[in-house]
Amino acid sequence: MMTKYLIILFLSFVILGSALYDSGITNEELINVSNKLSYDNMNSTSLIRDMANDENQHFISRFVFKIADAFLFVSVKGVQESLEFGYENPQYNFGLIITLFLISVLLIPLIYVGLFLYYGISAVGKWVDKKYGGKEK
């Protein structure tokens, strides 16, 4: 389930990198923008020092924050690489790719909603027919 959101996130930043190329910024400016999204500015190890006095709670909080930092590191590096890929390959139509992906992601829930409405309306119709249709004199 989470992979859909990561794909949408990375494709969005690829499109942003392509838009940055179209706007005419230089490669140095792209590197400057990419470096502002650094892992060092966003990590949560400073929050561990402010946490609990209990050793067990300190261990648990360190464990949770290390996992969160690992996900943050992967996300930041993925965003940086997506920006650079979109900047270096502006010839691809990433908007079409993300549109097709979103349609495929939304297609299954729309099918479920349609089936729910169809079976719900048919069940209500059968119930009304059974309750009011069978008493003709």
Rosetta blueprint (number, residue, H / E / L):
1 M L
2 M H
3 T H
4 K H
5 Y H
6 L H
7 I H
8 I H
9 L H
10 F H
11 L H
12 S H
13 F H
14 V H
15 I H
16 L H
17 G H
18 S H
19 A H
20 L H
21 Y H
22 D H
23 S H
24 G L
25 I L
26 T L
27 N H
28 E H
29 E H
30 L H
31 I H
32 N H
33 V H
34 S H
35 N H
36 K H
37 L L
38 S L
39 Y L
40 D L
41 N L
42 M L
43 N L
44 S L
45 T H
46 S H
47 L H
48 I H
49 R H
50 D L
51 M L
52 A L
53 N L
54 D L
55 E H
56 N H
57 Q H
58 H H
59 F H
60 I H
61 S H
62 R H
63 F H
64 V H
65 F H
66 K H
67 I H
68 A H
69 D H
70 A H
71 F H
72 L H
73 F H
74 V H
75 S H
76 V H
77 K H
78 G H
79 V H
80 Q H
81 E H
82 S H
83 L H
84 E H
85 F H
86 G H
87 Y H
88 E H
89 N L
90 P L
91 Q L
92 Y L
93 N L
94 F H
95 G H
96 L H
97 I H
98 I H
99 T H
100 L H
101 F H
102 L H
103 I H
104 S H
105 V H
106 L H
107 L H
108 I H
109 P H
110 L H
111 I H
112 Y H
113 V H
114 G H
115 L H
116 F H
117 L H
118 Y H
119 Y H
120 G H
121 I H
122 S H
123 A H
124 V H
125 G H
126 K H
127 W H
128 V H
129 D H
130 K H
131 K H
132 Y H
133 G H
134 G L
135 K L
136 E L
137 K L
